[in-house]
Amino acid sequence: MRRVSDTVKRLAGTDRADRRRTPPRPRSGVPRARPGLPRLVAAERARLVTALSTMPGFLTLADESVLELASSALAEYRVAVRVVIEEGSSYACTTASGAELRRARPEVRIAAEAWRRALAGLKELGLSPASRSKIDVEAPLPANDLDRFRAQRDSSVSRFFSPPSS
């Protein structure tokens, strides 16, 4: 059965207290990078952290391993694709009888496998459109008193009446 976020359940009218998921909420923040990460993996990790930092409360300290695995797979994918682009997807070799045979370059399979692993990691981190819709993130607190007042005022206005015009 397909998982649906709590927000979608509330909108659809199928939300029930006995079916609510209350997952543990690890502390928000950017996990520290493991010392000694290869340069390409560290660059991919920085890209992922930048993308995840745009969604407040999304990245937690518990995401360290998944972040490293996804960035490692992305770096491996980029290296393999670069080789395939530069040298082609196949290479020629000669058989024992002297005939020329074209074989698929190993980097093609490496790129396909790395792409599969990278996509799985991106889904776990919520960086695909389908997985992002299934994740509930608590909205950040308003920045100041005026924002708090506006948020409270907007939520108290009935849906049948338009808000007062300024």
Secondary structure by P-SEA (a helix, b strand, c coil): cccccaaaaaaaccccccccccccccccccccccccccaaaaaaaaaaaaaaacccccccccaaaaaaaaaaaaaaaaaaaaaaaacccbbbbbcccbbbbbbccaaaaaaaaaaaaaaaaaaaacccaaaaaaccccccccccaaaaaaaaaaaacccccccccc
